[in-house]
């Protein structure tokens, strides 16, 4: 059982569970109980159906964790200075623009598909880091840090896109109430309040106001994360970090409950009417090639140009094969791509085609990224140990 305990504590466990839940959803959606599966997703559970509980409520907790991670990186992590921010930020921006351009190349002729341009722009943190963690010392620490910080910036860009692009109409009364709650939360922060109960209660009220305002409810998680104190002091003088405490408390729930449920609820694609010709459908091609080609081109070209022009230094112990392998792994879109797909398209053909494209692009990027990093790069453990 030691191997099982080790697996549960490994960085790759979140990606593996998400993959299993997604595979299970696809299996059920193409089985004799498919009708029951789709009925279950719309089953009323209190005020909301099951799928809304997962996508609007539980995913707000996921976005809270994302926000906490961004805050940590901005204050004391790998984004805490302008020098550290240059490479991952420019890589993330180019890794968003190039996939969006590729998607639009395939879908510009049909205005109904234009809203899907942001689907292939995000990198899945759990999956991409999970793939890299399987490779051990094949990947330099500096490249793991680059991937992590790039994915964090990527998520921040995705949050901005969701707020700016996928908001249909706004209810200004609820937006005003949300602003009042945000101000109260910031005052709690400013006055040294770090007990979680006031933040949780106000966070629930914030979620409700954001939900009713027309913005996507999951944005409440990121907004709440901004107000959680990074450092606090007990009366005894002991320093703590509420941000890290919150993140540590949330991570297991997200890994073992939120993301697997999200995968099971949203990955169920029925292939009953799917034909070989659908592989060339514009949304499928646009999403899959944008993830696979767009991400690697955007990220690799950015690192190459910045290093060759001496604007940044090459990550320590990294080779260009390391950079290419990491750029490939950035094409694993999965969680955030599926989430944006739900916002971009209503339930129906386009949404299902986008899911197929997400699966194709993410799997191809992950497999090829693993193979490049496994077989075309040197083991850097000896170099790192000598330097230490």
N, C-alpha and C positions, 0 to 999 in steps of 0.2 A: 504493500500500500504506500510505500515511501514515494514511488514514482508518481502516484496519483496526487499525493499531497504537494509534491514538487510542481506538478502540472497546474494545480489550482492556484499556486502562488506565482506562476510564470507570467511574463508580460503578454504572452501569446494567447492566454486562456480566453480573453474577451473576444478576440477575432475568431477563435475556434468555435466557441459557443454561438456566436452570431452566424457563422457559416452553417453550423448544424441546424439551427432554428430556421434559417432561410431554406436549406435543403428540405427540411421537414415540411415547411409551408408549400414548397413547389410540389412535393410528393402528394400531399393531401389535396391540393388544388387540382391535381390531375388523377385523382382516385375516385372510386364510387361514392365517397362521402364529400365530394367537392361542394355540393349544394349546401350541406350542413356546415361546412367550413365558412362559406361566404355568408350564410345566415347568421352564424356565430359572431362574425365581425360586426354585424349591424344589430346584434341583440341589445335591447335596452338594459342598462345596468345603472339604476338610479337615474340621474338627470341626463346621462350621456350614453350613447352606444359604446360597445367595447373598443372599436377602432379609435374613437375620439378620446377615450380615456388614455389609450396608449400614445397616440400622436400629439395630443394637446396637453395632457396632464403629466404623464410619465416622462415624455420627452422634454418637458420644461425642467425636470430634475436633471436630465442629461445636459441641457444647455446651462444649467446652474453650475455643473461640474466644469463644463467648457469655460465658462466665465471665470471661475475660480482659478483654473489653470492659466488662463491668459493674464489674470491679475498677478499671480505668482511670478510668471515669466517676466512681466513688465517691471516688477519691483526688485526682485532678487534673483531672477533666473537668467536665461539666455537672451532676454530682450531688454535688459535693464540699462543698457547704454546705447547711444546712437551707433557706435562702431559695430556692436553685436547685432543690431537690428538691420543693417544694410543688406547683407546677403540673404537671410531668410525672407525679408520683406519684399525685396525685388524679385526673388525667385517665386514667391507666392503670387505676386501681382502678375508676372508673366505667365505663371502656371494657371492663372485664371483667364487671362486675355486670349492666349493661343487656343485653348480648347473651345472657348466661346466662338472664336472666329471659324474654327473648323466645323463646329456644329452648324453655324449659320450658313456656311458654304453649301451644306447639304439640304438646308431647310428654308432658304431665303424665298423660294418660289411659293411656299404655302404659309400665309399669315397665321393660320391656326396653330402652326408648330413653332412660331417665333418665341413664345413664352418659355420654351424649354431650353433656351441658350445657357442658363445657369446650372442645369442638371449636371454636366460633366466638369464643373469647375472646382469641386471640393475634393480633398483627400481624406480618406477614412483613417483617423488616428489609430484606432484599435487594430485594424487589419494591417496597415502598413508597418507599424512598429512591431506587430506580432510576427510578420514575415522576417523582418530584420533580426528580431531577437532569436529566431531559430538558427541563425548563422553564427552566433557566438563571436569569436575573435576574427572572423573573416571581414567584419565591418569595423573600421576604426571608430573609436569613441566620438571623435569630432564629427563624423558623418551621421552617427546616431543622433547627436545633438542637433545637427542641421535638419535632419528629417523631422525630429520632434518639434523644433521651433517653427519650421516651415509649415507643419500641419496646424500648429496653434494659430499662426497668422492667417492661414487658409480658412480656418474656422471663423476667425474674426471677420474676414471678408465675406464669408457666407452669411453670417448674421446680418451684416450691413445690407447685402443683396436682398435677403428675405424681408427686411424692414422697408427697403426702398422700392423694390420691384413687385413684390407679391402682396401688396396691400390694396384691396379693391376700393373700399370706402372707409372713412373715418368718422367715429362718433366722438366729437370733441368734448362732450361732457365727461365721458369715461377717460379720455386722454388727460383731461384736467385733474380728475381724481387720482389717476395713476401718477401724475406729476407731484401732487400733494403727498402721496404715500412715499414717493422717492425722496422728497425733501425731508420727511420725517425720519426715514431710514438713514439719510446722511447726517442728520442731527444726532441720532443715536450713536453713529460712528464717531462723530466729532466730540461727543461728550463722554467717550470711553466706555460705552455700553457694549459688552461683548457676549452677554448671555444669549443663547440661541433662540429662546422662546419669543421675544418681541420680534426678531427678524423673521421667524417662521410664520407667525400670525400675520404680520404685515405683508410678508411675501405671498401668502394665500390671497389676501385682499388685492395685492398688486396683480396677481395672475388673473383674478376675476375681472379687474378693470381693463387690463390689456386684452383679454379675451373678448370683452364686450365692445372694445374701442374699434375693432376692425383690424388692428395689427395682429400678427400671429402670437398666440398665447405663450409660445416657448420663449419669446423675447424677454418675458418677465424673469426667466431664470438668469439670463445674462445681466439684466438690470439689477436684480437682487445681489448677484455676485459682486458688482461694483461697490456695494455699500457695506459688505462684510469687512470688519477691521482686519488689517494684516497683522498688526501686533497689538497686544493688550497686556496689562499688568494686573496680577492679583494684588490684594491688599498686603500680602506677605512679601511682595516684591518680585515674585516669580513671573518671568515673561512667557507668554504663549503666542501662538499664531492661529487665531480663529480660522483664517482662510485655509490653512493646511489641515486643521482639525475637521472642518466641514468637508474638505475634499476627501480626507481619509475615511470619514464616516460614510460618504456617498459612494465611493468607488466600487465597493463590493455589491451594493444594490444595483448599480448601473451595469456592472459586469455580468452579474448572475441573474438579474431580473429584467431591467429596463431594456437593454439592447437585445437579448434573446426574444423578449416579447415583441419588440419593434420588428425584428426580422421575421418572426412568425406571422405577424399581422399584415405586413406590407410586402413580403416577397412572394406571396402566393400568386403565381402567374399560371393561367390555364393555357396549355399548348394544344388543346383540342382542335382549334381552328388555325393553328400556326403551320405555315408551309415554308418550304425552302426559299421561295421568292420573298418571304417576309424578312429574310436576312439582309435584303437589299432595300428594305423600306427606309425612307429618309431619316426618320427619327432613330431607328436602330443603328444605321450607319453613322449618323451624326454623333450620337452619344458614345457609341463604342470606340470609334476612331478618335473622337475628341479626348476621351480618357486615355486611350493607349498611345496615340501619337502626340496629341496636344500637350499633355502633361510632360512627357519626356523631352519634347522639343523646347517647351517653355522653360523648364527647370534647368536642363543640361546646357542649353545655349546661354542662359543667364549666367550660370557659374563660369562657363568658358570665357565669355566676354569680360566679366568682371575680374577674373584672375589674369587673363592675358593683358588687360589694360592696366593691371596692377592697382586697381581700385580696392581689391580685397586680396588677402592671401589665400592660397590653396589650403583647405582644411588639413590639419596635421595627420601625417601618415596615409593620406588618401591618394589614390591614383585616379586617372580618368575613368577607369572601369568601375571604380567605386561610385564615382559621381553619376555615371550612366545607370548603374543598378539602382541607386537611390531615386533617380529621376523616374525610372520605370515604376518603382513602388509608389510614387506619388499618383500614379494613374489608378490606384485602387480607390474608387469613389464610394462605393457601397452605401454606408449609413446615411451620410449627408446627401448623397445623390438621390437615394430613394426618398428622402424627406423632401427635397426640393421638387422632385417629380410629383409628389402629392399636391404641392402648392401650384405647380406650373400647369398641370392638366387635370381636368375633371376625370372621374372614374370612367374608363372606356378604352378605346383602341389605342389612342396616343399614349396614355399612361402605361398601358401594358407593353407597348413597343419600347418605350423608354426603359422599362425595367429589364427587358431582354438586352438592350444595349448596355445597361449598367452591369449586368452579369458578365456579358462578353468582354467588355473593356476592362473591368476590374480583375477578372480571372486571368485574362491574357497578360495584363500588367504585372500581377502578383507572381504568376508562374515564371515569366521571363525575367522579372527582376530577381527572383530567388536564384534562378539558374546562372544569371550573370554574376551575381555576388558570390555564389557558391563555387563556380568553376573557372571564372575568368579574373579573379582577384587573389592577391597573396594573403596569407595569414599574417596579421600585423601584431599578434600578441607579443612576439619576441622584441619587436621594435619598441612597443609601448613599455614593456617591462625594463628594457635597458635604459630608456629615458627616465623612468622613475628611479 
